Amino acid sequence: MMSKKGMSPLIATVLLIAFAVAIGAMIMNWTSNVSQDHNVDYCEGISLMAVQPACMSRNQVQLSLKNNDQ
């Protein structure tokens, strides 16, 4: 009864690598499809105007903008 043999370590390694590659390919395919579905041009019809002049202090630029398109 104790004569059962286990799987070869080489075969187990090949199977694990194949499984990881297959999962990676599925995730890459899914993410490319998701990013293509949300490809929208958000800058269409936007007109910005500076409300106040820009000022710089401590290496930071502060801007106040208003959308003129409303």
C-alpha positions in Angstrom: 0.0 0.0 0.0 2.9 2.4 0.6 4.2 2.0 -3.0 2.6 5.3 -4.3 5.0 7.6 -6.0 4.8 11.4 -6.0 5.1 13.8 -8.9 8.6 14.6 -10.1 9.9 18.0 -8.9 10.8 18.9 -12.5 7.2 18.3 -13.7 5.8 20.2 -10.7 8.0 23.2 -11.5 7.0 23.2 -15.2 3.4 23.0 -14.3 3.7 25.9 -11.8 5.5 28.1 -14.3 2.9 27.3 -17.0 0.1 28.1 -14.5 1.7 31.4 -13.6 2.2 32.4 -17.3 -1.4 31.5 -18.1 -2.7 33.6 -15.2 -0.5 36.5 -16.2 -1.7 36.4 -19.8 -5.3 36.4 -18.6 -4.7 39.4 -16.4 -2.9 41.3 -19.1 -5.8 40.6 -21.6 -8.4 41.7 -19.0 -6.6 45.0 -18.1 -6.1 45.9 -21.8 -9.8 45.4 -22.4 -10.7 47.5 -19.4 -8.4 50.4 -20.3 -9.8 50.4 -23.9 -13.4 50.7 -22.6 -12.6 53.9 -20.7 -10.7 55.7 -23.4 -12.6 59.0 -23.3 -11.4 62.5 -24.2 -12.1 64.5 -21.1 -10.6 67.7 -22.4 -13.2 68.4 -25.0 -15.1 71.7 -24.5 -13.0 73.0 -21.6 -12.0 76.6 -21.4 -10.0 77.7 -18.4 -9.3 81.2 -17.2 -6.9 82.3 -14.4 -9.0 84.0 -11.6 -5.9 85.3 -9.8 -2.3 85.7 -11.0 -0.2 82.7 -10.2 2.1 83.0 -7.2 5.1 80.9 -6.1 6.3 80.3 -2.6 8.6 77.6 -1.2 8.9 75.9 -4.6 5.1 75.6 -4.9 2.9 77.3 -7.5 -0.6 78.3 -6.6 -3.2 78.8 -9.3 -6.9 79.7 -9.2 -8.7 78.6 -12.3 -12.3 78.9 -13.5 -14.0 77.0 -16.3 -15.4 79.5 -18.8 -17.5 76.9 -20.6 -20.4 77.0 -18.1 
